[in-house]
Amino acid sequence: VIILPRRQTIINVEFTSRFLHPAEAMLLLISKSVGGIHGVTLAFSLKSEVKHIEPAGILKCRSPCYEL
């Protein structure tokens, strides 16, 4: 990702949760030296929020009822 000086950009981060509890992550954007000039490192703390959940699948089965 290249972000020019005095500019901004949008970075989409997509996460698919396998659990109901929130997850946390750290996003680090580390600058690369260009012409001897060093930029700053940007750090972002990301926290997920589960708003919608869908079943992974549906299992249909048949079995006889209990008999004495």
N, CA, C and O atoms as a printed pandas DataFrame, in Angstrom:
     atom_number atom_name residue_name chain_id  residue_number  x_coord  y_coord  z_coord
0              1         N          VAL        A               1    0.854   -1.170    0.000
1              2        CA          VAL        A               1    0.000    0.000    0.000
2              3         C          VAL        A               1    0.897    1.229    0.000
3              4         O          VAL        A               1    1.799    1.349    0.830
4              5         N          ILE        A               2    0.652    2.121   -0.914
5              6        CA          ILE        A               2    1.403    3.369   -0.960
6              7         C          ILE        A               2    0.463    4.519   -0.623
7              8         O          ILE        A               2   -0.566    4.709   -1.271
8              9         N          ILE        A               3    0.834    5.279    0.401
9             10        CA          ILE        A               3    0.060    6.454    0.794
10            11         C          ILE        A               3    0.974    7.662    0.630
11            12         O          ILE        A               3    1.975    7.791    1.335
12            13         N          LEU        A               4    0.639    8.512   -0.270
13            14        CA          LEU        A               4    1.452    9.690   -0.544
14            15         C          LEU        A               4    1.344   10.697    0.601
15            16         O          LEU        A               4    0.355   10.687    1.335
16            17         N          PRO        A               5    2.340   11.563    0.765
17            18        CA          PRO        A               5    2.279   12.571    1.834
18            19         C          PRO        A               5    1.025   13.432    1.725
19            20         O          PRO        A               5    0.591   13.792    0.631
20            21         N          ARG        A               6    0.461   13.749    2.869
21            22        CA          ARG        A               6   -0.740   14.579    2.987
22            23         C          ARG        A               6   -1.952   13.984    2.256
23            24         O          ARG        A               6   -2.856   14.707    1.837
24            25         N          ARG        A               7   -1.951   12.700    2.116
25            26        CA          ARG        A               7   -3.069   11.992    1.474
26            27         C          ARG        A               7   -3.641   10.978    2.463
27            28         O          ARG        A               7   -3.073   10.733    3.527
28            29         N          GLN        A               8   -4.745   10.414    2.096
29            30        CA          GLN        A               8   -5.350    9.367    2.901
30            31         C          GLN        A               8   -5.837    8.250    1.989
31            32         O          GLN        A               8   -6.026    8.453    0.789
32            33         N          THR        A               9   -6.033    7.096    2.555
33            34        CA          THR        A               9   -6.538    5.962    1.795
34            35         C          THR        A               9   -7.419    5.114    2.708
35            36         O          THR        A               9   -7.350    5.222    3.933
36            37         N          ILE        A              10   -8.220    4.296    2.112
37            38        CA          ILE        A              10   -9.099    3.398    2.854
38            39         C          ILE        A              10   -8.565    1.979    2.679
39            40         O          ILE        A              10   -8.326    1.522    1.562
40            41         N          ILE        A              11   -8.383    1.297    3.800
41            42        CA          ILE        A              11   -7.931   -0.089    3.786
42            43         C          ILE        A              11   -9.039   -0.924    4.412
43            44         O          ILE        A              11   -9.364   -0.749    5.586
44            45         N          ASN        A              12   -9.613   -1.824    3.638
45            46        CA          ASN        A              12  -10.664   -2.695    4.151
46            47         C          ASN        A              12  -10.043   -3.931    4.775
47            48         O          ASN        A              12   -9.201   -4.594    4.170
48            49         N          VAL        A              13  -10.466   -4.230    5.984
49            50        CA          VAL        A              13  -10.025   -5.424    6.690
50            51         C          VAL        A              13  -11.257   -6.282    6.926
51            52         O          VAL        A              13  -12.222   -5.834    7.546
52            53         N          GLU        A              14  -11.228   -7.515    6.433
53            54        CA          GLU        A              14  -12.373   -8.417    6.576
54            55         C          GLU        A              14  -11.988   -9.566    7.487
55            56         O          GLU        A              14  -10.897  -10.127    7.378
56            57         N          PHE        A              15  -12.890   -9.907    8.380
57            58        CA          PHE        A              15  -12.643  -10.970    9.348
58            59         C          PHE        A              15  -13.874  -11.847    9.429
59            60         O          PHE        A              15  -14.988  -11.341    9.564
60            61         N          THR        A              16  -13.691  -13.153    9.348
61            62        CA          THR        A              16  -14.783  -14.102    9.499
62            63         C          THR        A              16  -14.575  -14.852   10.805
63            64         O          THR        A              16  -13.633  -15.633   10.940
64            65         N          SER        A              17  -15.443  -14.615   11.747
65            66        CA          SER        A              17  -15.304  -15.216   13.072
66            67         C          SER        A              17  -15.873  -16.625   13.086
67            68         O          SER        A              17  -16.906  -16.900   12.477
68            69         N          ARG        A              18  -15.183  -17.506   13.787
69            70        CA          ARG        A              18  -15.693  -18.860   13.985
70            71         C          ARG        A              18  -16.285  -19.016   15.386
71            72         O          ARG        A              18  -16.813  -20.074   15.728
72            73         N          PHE        A              19  -16.194  -17.971   16.184
73            74        CA          PHE        A              19  -16.658  -18.024   17.573
74            75         C          PHE        A              19  -17.562  -16.823   17.851
75            76         O          PHE        A              19  -17.576  -15.856   17.089
76            77         N          LEU        A              20  -18.311  -16.895   18.944
77            78        CA          LEU        A              20  -19.216  -15.796   19.298
78            79         C          LEU        A              20  -18.505  -14.670   20.034
79            80         O          LEU        A              20  -18.978  -13.533   20.027
80            81         N          HIS        A              21  -17.381  -14.967   20.667
81            82        CA          HIS        A              21  -16.698  -13.926   21.441
82            83         C          HIS        A              21  -15.868  -13.028   20.525
83            84         O          HIS        A              21  -15.398  -13.483   19.482
84            85         N          PRO        A              22  -15.682  -11.777   20.894
85            86        CA          PRO        A              22  -14.917  -10.845   20.070
86            87         C          PRO        A              22  -13.442  -11.256   19.968
87            88         O          PRO        A              22  -12.905  -11.922   20.853
88            89         N          ALA        A              23  -12.817  -10.850   18.888
89            90        CA          ALA        A              23  -11.388  -11.108   18.680
90            91         C          ALA        A              23  -10.664   -9.769   18.605
91            92         O          ALA        A              23  -11.260   -8.743   18.279
92            93         N          GLU        A              24   -9.379   -9.796   18.909
93            94        CA          GLU        A              24   -8.564   -8.585   18.847
94            95         C          GLU        A              24   -7.336   -8.843   17.987
95            96         O          GLU        A              24   -6.804   -9.953   17.959
96            97         N          ALA        A              25   -6.891   -7.802   17.286
97            98        CA          ALA        A              25   -5.704   -7.905   16.444
98            99         C          ALA        A              25   -5.015   -6.547   16.393
99           100         O          ALA        A              25   -5.593   -5.525   16.761
100          101         N          MET        A              26   -3.787   -6.557   15.937
101          102        CA          MET        A              26   -3.011   -5.324   15.795
102          103         C          MET        A              26   -2.629   -5.192   14.322
103          104         O          MET        A              26   -2.104   -6.131   13.723
104          105         N          LEU        A              27   -2.898   -4.022   13.745
105          106        CA          LEU        A              27   -2.518   -3.722   12.366
106          107         C          LEU        A              27   -1.378   -2.712   12.413
107          108         O          LEU        A              27   -1.535   -1.607   12.932
108          109         N          LEU        A              28   -0.229   -3.101   11.867
109          110        CA          LEU        A              28    0.937   -2.213   11.842
110          111         C          LEU        A              28    1.227   -1.828   10.403
111          112         O          LEU        A              28    1.351   -2.691    9.534
112          113         N          LEU        A              29    1.333   -0.536   10.153
113          114        CA          LEU        A              29    1.746   -0.020    8.848
114          115         C          LEU        A              29    3.137    0.573    9.039
115          116         O          LEU        A              29    3.300    1.615    9.674
116          117         N          ILE        A              30    4.132   -0.103    8.483
117          118        CA          ILE        A              30    5.524    0.279    8.679
118          119         C          ILE        A              30    6.025    0.969    7.424
119          120         O          ILE        A              30    5.869    0.454    6.316
120          121         N          SER        A              31    6.628    2.136    7.603
121          122        CA          SER        A              31    7.087    2.922    6.457
122          123         C          SER        A              31    8.387    2.359    5.895
123          124         O          SER        A              31    9.157    1.693    6.587
124          125         N          LYS        A              32    8.596    2.648    4.637
125          126        CA          LYS        A              32    9.820    2.261    3.957
126          127         C          LYS        A              32   10.581    3.540    3.612
127          128         O          LYS        A              32    9.980    4.531    3.196
128          129         N          SER        A              33   11.876    3.515    3.782
129          130        CA          SER        A              33   12.699    4.697    3.518
130          131         C          SER        A              33   12.697    5.015    2.026
131          132         O          SER        A              33   12.994    4.153    1.198
132          133         N          VAL        A              34   12.356    6.265    1.689
133          134        CA          VAL        A              34   12.362    6.729    0.302
134          135         C          VAL        A              34   13.261    7.959    0.237
135          136         O          VAL        A              34   12.946    8.995    0.823
136          137         N          GLY        A              35   14.371    7.844   -0.469
137          138        CA          GLY        A              35   15.283    8.976   -0.604
138          139         C          GLY        A              35   15.898    9.413    0.716
139          140         O          GLY        A              35   16.211   10.590    0.896
140          141         N          GLY        A              36   16.076    8.460    1.655
141          142        CA          GLY        A              36   16.679    8.787    2.940
142          143         C          GLY        A              36   15.710    9.356    3.957
143          144         O          GLY        A              36   16.104    9.637    5.089
144          145         N          ILE        A              37   14.448    9.534    3.581
145          146        CA          ILE        A              37   13.445   10.086    4.502
146          147         C          ILE        A              37   12.620    8.931    5.067
147          148         O          ILE        A              37   12.063    8.123    4.323
148          149         N          HIS        A              38   12.556    8.871    6.380
149          150        CA          HIS        A              38   11.792    7.827    7.051
150          151         C          HIS        A              38   10.445    8.380    7.509
151          152         O          HIS        A              38   10.361    9.481    8.054
152          153         N          GLY        A              39    9.407    7.605    7.280
153          154        CA          GLY        A              39    8.083    7.979    7.774
154          155         C          GLY        A              39    7.842    7.340    9.128
155          156         O          GLY        A              39    8.728    6.692    9.685
156          157         N          VAL        A              40    6.657    7.521    9.648
157          158        CA          VAL        A              40    6.321    6.967   10.955
158          159         C          VAL        A              40    5.640    5.614   10.793
159          160         O          VAL        A              40    5.081    5.309    9.740
160          161         N          THR        A              41    5.694    4.820   11.837
161          162        CA          THR        A              41    4.964    3.562   11.879
162          163         C          THR        A              41    3.610    3.835   12.512
163          164         O          THR        A              41    3.521    4.459   13.569
164          165         N          LEU        A              42    2.558    3.364   11.858
165          166        CA          LEU        A              42    1.208    3.545   12.380
166          167         C          LEU        A              42    0.727    2.227   12.976
167          168         O          LEU        A              42    0.874    1.176   12.352
168          169         N          ALA        A              43    0.158    2.273   14.167
169          170        CA          ALA        A              43   -0.353    1.083   14.840
170          171         C          ALA        A              43   -1.835    1.270   15.130
171          172         O          ALA        A              43   -2.258    2.309   15.637
172          173         N          PHE        A              44   -2.615    0.246   14.799
173          174        CA          PHE        A              44   -4.062    0.291   15.023
174          175         C          PHE        A              44   -4.471   -0.950   15.805
175          176         O          PHE        A              44   -4.041   -2.060   15.489
176          177         N          SER        A              45   -5.289   -0.763   16.810
177          178        CA          SER        A              45   -5.848   -1.871   17.567
178          179         C          SER        A              45   -7.220   -2.186   16.974
179          180         O          SER        A              45   -8.100   -1.327   16.937
180          181         N          LEU        A              46   -7.393   -3.408   16.516
181          182        CA          LEU        A              46   -8.651   -3.818   15.880
182          183         C          LEU        A              46   -9.407   -4.753   16.820
183          184         O          LEU        A              46   -8.826   -5.682   17.381
184          185         N          LYS        A              47  -10.692   -4.504   16.984
185          186        CA          LYS        A              47  -11.542   -5.352   17.811
186          187         C          LYS        A              47  -12.784   -5.711   17.010
187          188         O          LYS        A              47  -13.442   -4.841   16.439
188          189         N          SER        A              48  -13.097   -6.998   16.975
189          190        CA          SER        A              48  -14.268   -7.442   16.204
190          191         C          SER        A              48  -15.531   -7.323   17.048
191          192         O          SER        A              48  -15.487   -7.260   18.276
192          193         N          GLU        A              49  -16.649   -7.296   16.347
193          194        CA          GLU        A              49  -17.958   -7.260   16.986
194          195         C          GLU        A              49  -18.871   -8.157   16.165
195          196         O          GLU        A              49  -19.113   -7.883   14.989
196          197         N          VAL        A              50  -19.378   -9.223   16.767
197          198        CA          VAL        A              50  -20.253  -10.166   16.072
198          199         C          VAL        A              50  -21.666   -9.588   16.082
199          200         O          VAL        A              50  -22.287   -9.461   17.137
200          201         N          LYS        A              51  -22.169   -9.238   14.885
201          202        CA          LYS        A              51  -23.508   -8.645   14.767
202          203         C          LYS        A              51  -24.519   -9.614   14.158
203          204         O          LYS        A              51  -25.724   -9.473   14.362
204          205         N          HIS        A              52  -24.023  -10.588   13.419
205          206        CA          HIS        A              52  -24.921  -11.503   12.718
206          207         C          HIS        A              52  -24.265  -12.874   12.685
207          208         O          HIS        A              52  -23.055  -12.980   12.481
208          209         N          ILE        A              53  -25.048  -13.917   12.884
209          210        CA          ILE        A              53  -24.500  -15.262   12.856
210          211         C          ILE        A              53  -25.416  -16.152   12.027
211          212         O          ILE        A              53  -26.640  -16.074   12.135
212          213         N          GLU        A              54  -24.819  -16.987   11.210
213          214        CA          GLU        A              54  -25.572  -17.918   10.381
214          215         C          GLU        A              54  -25.112  -19.334   10.694
215          216         O          GLU        A              54  -23.948  -19.546   11.033
216          217         N          PRO        A              55  -26.020  -20.311   10.583
217          218        CA          PRO        A              55  -25.597  -21.690   10.839
218          219         C          PRO        A              55  -24.599  -22.153    9.773
219          220         O          PRO        A              55  -24.691  -21.765    8.609
220          221         N          ALA        A              56  -23.659  -22.977   10.190
221          222        CA          ALA        A              56  -22.650  -23.495    9.259
222          223         C          ALA        A              56  -23.276  -24.485    8.288
223          224         O          ALA        A              56  -22.793  -24.635    7.166
224          225         N          GLY        A              57  -24.331  -25.153    8.697
225          226        CA          GLY        A              57  -25.001  -26.113    7.832
226          227         C          GLY        A              57  -26.162  -26.758    8.575
227          228         O          GLY        A              57  -26.303  -26.609    9.789
228          229         N          ILE        A              58  -26.986  -27.474    7.828
229          230        CA          ILE        A              58  -28.142  -28.149    8.408
230          231         C          ILE        A              58  -28.010  -29.634    8.110
231          232         O          ILE        A              58  -27.736  -30.024    6.975
232          233         N          LEU        A              59  -28.205  -30.452    9.120
233          234        CA          LEU        A              59  -28.104  -31.892    8.985
234          235         C          LEU        A              59  -29.490  -32.489    9.152
235          236         O          LEU        A              59  -30.134  -32.283   10.181
236          237         N          LYS        A              60  -29.957  -33.225    8.154
237          238        CA          LYS        A              60  -31.251  -33.894    8.236
238          239         C          LYS        A              60  -31.000  -35.386    8.371
239          240         O          LYS        A              60  -30.180  -35.955    7.651
240          241         N          CYS        A              61  -31.711  -36.017    9.300
241          242        CA          CYS        A              61  -31.568  -37.466    9.462
242          243         C          CYS        A              61  -32.912  -38.068    9.864
243          244         O          CYS        A              61  -33.791  -37.384   10.389
244          245         N          ARG        A              62  -33.044  -39.354    9.605
245          246        CA          ARG        A              62  -34.255  -40.095    9.972
246          247         C          ARG        A              62  -33.837  -41.240   10.865
247          248         O          ARG        A              62  -32.811  -41.886   10.649
248          249         N          SER        A              63  -34.655  -41.476   11.874
249          250        CA          SER        A              63  -34.399  -42.622   12.756
250          251         C          SER        A              63  -35.732  -43.087   13.309
251          252         O          SER        A              63  -36.663  -42.294   13.443
252          253         N          PRO        A              64  -35.826  -44.357   13.628
253          254        CA          PRO        A              64  -37.093  -44.846   14.169
254          255         C          PRO        A              64  -37.303  -44.327   15.595
255          256         O          PRO        A              64  -36.350  -44.042   16.321
256          257         N          CYS        A              65  -38.574  -44.214   15.970
257          258        CA          CYS        A              65  -38.905  -43.790   17.334
258          259         C          CYS        A              65  -38.571  -44.904   18.309
259          260         O          CYS        A              65  -38.388  -46.054   17.913
260          261         N          TYR        A              66  -38.495  -44.568   19.544
261          262        CA          TYR        A              66  -38.194  -45.565   20.586
262          263         C          TYR        A              66  -39.336  -46.550   20.679
263          264         O          TYR        A              66  -40.502  -46.156   20.698
264          265         N          GLU        A              67  -39.008  -47.841   20.736
265          266        CA          GLU        A              67  -40.010  -48.906   20.911
266          267         C          GLU        A              67  -39.619  -49.782   22.082
267          268         O          GLU        A              67  -38.436  -50.034   22.314
268          269         N          LEU        A              68  -40.625  -50.251   22.825
269          270        CA          LEU        A              68  -40.366  -51.189   23.934
270          271         C          LEU        A              68  -39.951  -52.532   23.399
271          272         O          LEU        A              68  -39.690  -53.452   24.174
